[in-house]
């Protein structure tokens, strides 16, 4: 049995339908140069790609 990597659990969330979601990069600072559209889209979560999903499930076996 593997231990759960707590940093992975904090960064990713699982939806009711089973999708793993991540935060969008680029919403922390230096926002003046971004357009309103970029900032609006960066505020929403995005699904994790299929390649990363396998690594996340190995790192947090009890969560995902």
N, C-alpha and C positions, 0 to 999 in steps of 0.2 A: 504494500500500500504506500502511495506517495503522499508526501505532505503537500498542503495547498500553499502556493505562493501568494501571500496576502497582497502584494503589490498588483498582481493580475486581477484579483477579485475587486480591488478598489477602482481599477481603471475601466473595467468592462461590466456591462449590465446585461441581463438576459430578459427578453420580453416574454409575454404570456404565450406567444406562439412558438417560442424556442429560439428566436434569433438572438445573436450576440451583437450588442451595439457598443460603439466607441464614440468618444468625443471627437469633434472636428478640430484640427490644428489651426492656430492663427487667431485666437480670440482672447488672448491674454493682454497684450500690450502692443504699442505701435499701430494703433487702429486708425490713425488719421489718414494714412495712405490707402486704406482699403475703401472700396465703394460700399454704398449701403447694401447692395445686393450680396456682396461677399460677406459682410458682417452678418446679415440676416441668415444666410445659408450656413455660416460657421456656428451659429447658435444652436443648430439642430444636430442630433446624434445621427451617426451613419452606421450601416451594418458592417461587420468585420468581413474581410475578404476570405475566400475559401482556404487559401494557403495559410493564413494566420490562425484560422479557426482550429485547426488540428493542434497547433502548438499551444494555444490557450487551453484547450481541453486537457492536454497532458499536464500543463502547469497547475491547473486548478480542477482536479478530477472530481471533487465533491460538489463543486458549484455548477459546472456546465455539463 
